[in-house]
Amino acid sequence: MIKPLNDLVIIDPFPVENKTSSGIIIPDIAKEKQQEGIVYAVGPGKKNYNMTVKKGDKVLYVKYSGTELKINDKKYIIMHENDILAIIK
């Protein structure tokens, strides 16, 4: 288990599609960077700042934000909460 510090959030991004709806295989170079995922872990926040997201929230985040990291052979993204654009209901 990993616990982010301050206002950091760890996101489990949704997988990127390998095929189009018509069945054409998309090469790695042409794949779009994922912008949606599930919150895996949330830091405690900063002084005078409470965290808005919580573990398990489905979120939309800035396309090229955060840093990729690997935990138990699974890829995650760690980013500041202010890089999260919306909680998807």
Secondary structure, DSSP 4 states (H G I P E B T S, - for coil): -----TTEEEEEEPPPPSB-TTSPBPPGGGPPPP-EEEEEEE---BTTB-----TT-EEEE-TT-SEEEEETTEEEEEEEGGGEEEEE-
